[in-house]
Amino acid sequence: MYVRKYDNTNRIHKNLLRYRKQAGLSQRAMSAEMMKLGIPMYQQMLGKIERNERRVLDEELQGFCRILHVEPE
């Protein structure tokens, strides 16, 4: 099965993984926090973002930043 990598279009994938782990959140917990904000995010979707297999929507980026207490750059 072919999995598309998004080259550099998903520039946050490494930082997202690092900040999530620093916050002590599992993918499941992070997904649950996103859902609480009203942003649809399943564990599989988060895994794809962290592996650079899926693009990040603007509202998702805002949610990640809010949960992880970081500013988008």
C-alpha positions in Angstrom: 0.0 0.0 0.0 1.3 3.4 -1.0 1.3 6.1 1.8 1.8 9.6 0.6 4.3 11.7 2.5 3.7 15.4 2.3 7.4 16.5 2.1 7.5 19.8 3.9 3.8 20.8 3.6 3.2 19.5 7.2 5.9 21.4 8.9 4.6 20.8 12.4 4.7 17.1 12.6 8.0 16.8 14.5 7.2 19.6 16.9 3.7 18.3 17.5 5.1 14.9 18.5 7.8 16.5 20.7 5.4 18.9 22.5 2.7 16.2 22.9 5.2 13.9 24.6 6.6 16.7 26.8 3.0 17.4 27.9 2.7 13.7 28.9 -0.3 13.2 26.5 -0.9 10.0 24.6 -2.4 10.3 21.1 -5.7 9.1 22.5 -5.6 11.8 25.2 -4.6 14.5 22.8 -7.4 13.5 20.4 -9.9 13.6 23.3 -8.8 17.2 24.2 -9.3 18.2 20.6 -12.8 16.8 20.6 -13.5 18.8 23.8 -12.7 21.9 21.8 -15.1 20.8 19.1 -12.4 19.9 16.7 -12.9 16.4 15.2 -9.6 14.5 15.7 -9.2 10.8 16.1 -6.1 9.0 17.2 -5.5 7.6 13.7 -5.7 11.2 12.3 -3.2 12.4 14.9 -0.8 9.6 14.1 -0.9 10.4 10.4 -0.2 14.1 11.2 2.8 13.1 13.4 4.1 10.8 10.6 3.7 13.5 8.0 1.0 11.5 6.1 -1.8 14.1 6.6 -2.0 17.8 6.3 -3.1 20.0 9.2 -6.1 22.3 9.0 -5.9 25.8 10.4 -8.5 25.0 13.1 -6.5 21.9 14.1 -3.3 23.9 14.4 -5.1 26.3 16.7 -6.4 23.5 18.8 -3.0 21.9 19.1 -1.4 25.2 20.2 -4.2 25.8 22.7 -3.9 22.4 24.3 -0.1 22.4 24.3 0.3 26.0 25.4 2.5 27.0 22.5 2.3 29.8 19.9 2.2 29.0 16.2 5.3 30.1 14.4 
